[in-house]
């Protein structure tokens, strides 16, 4: 493992921890707000709260910066899984807010998260921004990105359309569908980073500038769509079910980024089994720790 890889893994873990810690702090600030302020001047009170602003900065400021750094160093195959480290903060932090002890299954979930992240780190399936830039020069890579993007979008459309015809499992199917926009967003972060500096300095050609505009539009559109559909799913199912199901496509698709989109080979024989087992551990942990997400949602 080189220094950039180790730094990228550490930054991705820090990103997950930072974002979930920010959410915890924000929710704690909301929880401590007087009932009168919640009803009459909710937003004004939040904006004046140092704790809430600090949590917002931790989640969207520091967390986003760490996310972009991690993506540039180890790429989309590892970052989503490594960011699951934030579930540990979610579980432990919620104990402080809600005042409940962790259950045996939640301790098991924390252990699985640690094991899963360790396996992902040992897989060494990193994709640096330099590799992305080199691969994007080949037309075959661009075609595979387009094929996977269209495929994921079609899967989103089919599953979302299917959820509209459901009554009993509407929220769960919608949650599964909702993972695909976030998966597309993860796919397009690195192409954006690959041309960002070139375009921003005015040295980009028309292809690089077009890629920058397209990637930016896809990232914004997919994240807006993902946030909207997550909140729609909350109308029909509990967060403890929605969040883990949503993670299925988010955690599985990065394997395709490495082996299909960028057509890279495993750096060692154990890389494939490590990442598959790591993702499986993280998904199982997400279901075990999902109740904490549900409890925190109730604070609002």
Secondary structure by P-SEA (a helix, b strand, c coil): ccaaaaaaaaaaaaaaaaaaaaaaaaaaaaaacccccccccaaaaaaacaaaaaaaaaacaaaaaaaaaaaaaccccccccccccaaaaaaaaaaaaccccccaaaaaaaaaaaaaaaaaaaccccccaaaaaaaaccaaaaaaaaaaaaaaaaaaaaaaaaaaacccaaaaaaaaaaaaaaaaaaaaaaaaaaaaaaaaaccccaaaaaaaaaaaaaaaaaaaaaaaaaaaaaacccaaaaaaaaaccccccccccccccccccccccaaaaaaaaaaaaaaaaaaaaaaaaaaaaacc
